[in-house]
Amino acid sequence: MSQPAQTQQLVGQDGFRVKGRLPSQMRPLLCERSVLASADGSAKWVQDSTAVLAAVHGPTQAGQRKEDAEKAVIEVVFKPRNGLAGPAERECEEEIRQLLERVVLLKHHPRTLILLVLQVLQADGSVLAVALNAACAALADAGVPMKAMFAGVSCGLGPDGMLVIDPDETEEQAAAGVVTVAHPYHHVLLVSDQQQQQQQQQQQQQQQQQQQQ
């Protein structure tokens, strides 16, 4: 969580933020998939003036140094809008990689490498959340098997304790802290699991009835 030196109110007395949004209101969203022919899957995710392009390569044969005999290996490359990647980008790479290792079904593709490249096109706040959303869309576009889809969102904390969703760069600089979280979407998978359990119970009941007869 970042801690800027100076803070100011993120929400005015009228209940609106500086640019007219409510505290819980996100900026307009736009997602485009299959935007890069050279990648196995790709997506561009835009939240107003923040945009990230994601490209997925693989699963492909991993080199001996990176190969894992039991599962796929994930590598993440996070490229800033300008200049070379620094410590902040390396931290984003590690956080995204750890998230993907929990979501992607790695054991379906042993001895392979899944490379995710994230290029920041525009940076006006909530960059990590936008990158997470672009990554999920690109993985889905590539057909990479996952336990669940996920979505990222950033929250800014004002000095008065007020939370704002999807802060822009100005709001991030004024906030007492900014945190980004990822939410998995399990609904469809849970329904499938319930149906499978019901089918198993029905089969067991039928077997018991046949044995009694």
PyMOL commands that set and color helices and strands:
alter all, ss='L'
color gray80, all
select helices_A, chain A and resi 87-103+106-108+127-142+169-174+187-212
alter helices_A, ss='H'
color red, helices_A
select strands_A, chain A and resi 29-33+41-47+50-61+73-79+112-122+149-157+163-165+177-185
alter strands_A, ss='S'
color yellow, strands_A
deselect
rebuild
show_as cartoon
